[in-house]
């Protein structure tokens, strides 16, 4: 069975690489309205969606176990569980796609270096026409 948390694991690693800090530190001082806050909020939504997929998958496995009797009521429960699982997968995939696209567009900038004091560059002379 594939890793049900692969998308959030990859996104979390990418966010940590962008900011060069662990997610727990990033979340501690993320200001609402900032890009970091938006990324972490999307990351949380992706994790929640992955947990929903895992939960509904387990629910469907319980309902379709070999020891279960299959009557008309059970078939209705199975169909409902399958519908909920499909919905959870769609939500997870859309969160993963959006967050993945945003993370691909972001790049870590080199650290700020202390400028060396020196003469200010002069402005280029204006050209006359």
C-alpha positions in Angstrom: 0.0 0.0 0.0 1.4 3.4 -0.9 2.3 5.9 1.9 -0.9 7.8 2.7 1.1 10.7 4.0 3.6 11.1 1.2 2.2 14.4 -0.2 2.4 16.2 3.2 5.8 14.7 4.0 7.2 16.1 0.8 5.5 19.4 1.2 6.8 19.7 4.8 10.3 18.9 3.7 10.1 21.6 1.0 8.8 24.2 3.4 11.6 23.4 5.9 14.1 23.7 3.1 12.8 27.0 1.9 13.0 28.6 5.4 15.9 26.5 6.7 14.0 25.9 9.9 11.8 23.0 11.3 8.1 23.3 10.8 7.4 23.6 14.6 9.7 26.7 14.7 8.1 28.2 11.6 4.6 27.8 13.0 5.5 29.3 16.3 6.0 32.8 14.9 4.1 32.8 11.6 2.2 36.1 11.2 -1.3 36.0 9.8 -1.3 37.4 6.3 2.3 36.3 5.5 3.3 33.8 2.9 4.7 31.5 5.6 1.3 31.6 7.4 -0.5 30.7 4.1 1.9 27.9 3.4 1.6 26.4 6.8 -2.2 26.8 6.7 -2.3 24.9 3.3 0.1 22.3 4.8 -2.3 21.7 7.7 -5.2 21.4 5.3 -3.3 18.8 3.3 -2.4 16.8 6.5 -6.1 16.9 7.5 -7.1 15.6 4.1 -4.6 12.8 4.3 -5.9 11.8 7.7 -9.4 11.7 6.2 -8.2 9.4 3.4 -6.6 7.1 5.9 -9.7 7.1 8.1 -12.2 6.3 5.3 -9.9 3.7 3.8 -9.8 1.9 7.2 -13.6 2.3 7.5 -14.1 0.7 4.1 -11.7 -2.2 5.0 -13.7 -2.8 8.2 -17.0 -2.9 6.3 -15.7 -5.3 3.6 -13.8 -7.6 5.9 -14.1 -11.4 5.3 -16.0 -11.9 8.6 -18.7 -9.5 7.7 -22.1 -10.6 6.4 -23.3 -8.7 3.3 -26.9 -7.7 3.4 -28.7 -4.8 1.9 -28.0 -2.5 4.8 -24.2 -3.3 4.7 -24.2 -2.7 1.0 -25.6 0.8 1.6 -22.9 1.4 4.3 -20.2 0.2 1.9 -21.4 2.5 -0.9 -21.5 5.4 1.5 -17.9 4.6 2.8 -16.7 4.4 -0.8 -18.3 7.7 -1.7 -16.7 9.4 1.3 -13.3 7.9 0.5 -13.6 9.2 -3.1 -14.4 12.6 -1.8 -11.5 12.6 0.7 -9.1 11.5 -2.1 -10.3 14.3 -4.4 -9.9 16.9 -1.6 -6.4 15.5 -0.7 -5.3 15.6 -4.4 -6.5 19.2 -4.9 -4.7 20.4 -1.8 -1.5 18.5 -2.8 -1.7 20.0 -6.3 -2.2 23.6 -5.2 0.4 23.4 -2.4 2.9 21.6 -4.7 2.5 24.3 -7.4 3.0 27.1 -4.9 6.1 25.4 -3.4 7.6 24.8 -6.9 7.2 28.5 -7.6 9.1 29.5 -4.5 12.9 29.5 -4.2 15.2 30.1 -1.2 17.1 33.3 -1.6 20.7 33.5 -0.4 21.2 34.8 3.1 21.5 38.5 3.7 25.1 39.5 3.8 26.4 42.5 5.6 27.3 45.1 3.0 30.9 46.3 2.9 31.1 50.0 3.4 32.4 51.8 0.4 31.7 54.6 -2.1 28.2 54.8 -3.4 28.0 54.1 -7.1 27.5 57.2 -9.1 24.4 57.7 -11.3 24.9 57.2 -15.0 25.1 60.5 -16.9 21.9 61.5 -18.6 22.0 61.2 -22.4 20.9 64.2 -24.4 18.9 63.8 -27.6 
